């Protein structure tokens, strides 16, 4: 049999070298890159109500999660966010049918019994006519909110909360701990619920219905409370919350820079969004960001701490961040160039179209599924010779 050597062998090995490496501690993607990518997708979702584009955006986020999530407990929360998005759409449609909608319509589907309200509740109704245009507008609006939740769920499933907390500046460490604890509560609660339902099935009991849910609710909540107490004890034992002594002038300067910077960021963002603020919006936003960063730098002196093996922001993190930023920028441009396609009319109802350029821009969000390090696969079983040696 002929052997493949030389250039042919290198050609056969080339596809393996082009693949993303397997993730480990030294080359794992920075957790902040996943959040910036997800925020870019969320910003893109906020610019459209086209259900086809929103469904494509959810599919992009789901594919990246399926390709790059690990077996960690927080990685299982993506399905929970999908279910939460479906519930949001149903609730938005139900509220539109019950409380009315600002969108009128001529296609009446059904009429609910209307409750008369006092004059001070002018503009609000309970019941009455329910039109197809109102329900369609509510469905589109609910799908946009659901897409935002799914994007945040993708970041929650891909980014390690502990590594994200380790990368925060010292001034935001205390707030970051609260946010990380809040983010990890939902996925751990879901994991405990699944574990308790599996235990119910093993005992021969049913795991469906309200009675089964009430049976497992108490041990799940007790486990969450015990973890909270253990976390508080561990934080107190490690000296959490102790600050270094800084001069009063530094504290006052930190407060002034942080508050002034945040106000500048809010005013600059409003200037960018408003039509009459294009002149003062960008410089005010830049000054606000500079003041806020200066306040964060001074505030970090009050909480001195060290980082063990800090995460590095490499080229792959830049590519993942650029992917989300590119999707957001493309949808921002498309909202002015293809406004009618991004916001389908509901009165009269029209069938939504899939604009090619915005759809192609959303596909840019698939880049992390190629460039991000692959999660480690399952360990291979030992060979027969290894078993014999052992």
Secondary structure, 3 states (H helix, E strand, C coil): CCCCCHHHHHHHHHHHHHCCCECCCCCCCCHHHHHHHHHHHHHHHCCCCCHHHHHHHHHHHHHHHHHHCCCCHHHHHHHHHHHHHHHHHHHHHHHHHHHCCCCCCCCEEEEEEEECCCHHHCCCCEEEEEEHHHHHHHHHHHHHHHHHHHHHHHHHHHCCHHHHHHCCCHHHHHHHHHHHHHHHHHHHHHHHHHHHHHHHHHCCCCCCCHHHHHHHHHHHHHHHHHHHHHHHHHHHHCCCCCCCCCCHHHHHHHHHHHHHHHHHHHHHHHHHHCHHHCCCHHHHHHHHHHHHHHHHHHHHHHCCCCCCCCCCCCHHHHHHHHHHHHHHHHHHHHHHHCHHHHCCCECCECCCCCCHHHHHHHHHHHHHHHHCCECCCCCCCCCHHHHHHC
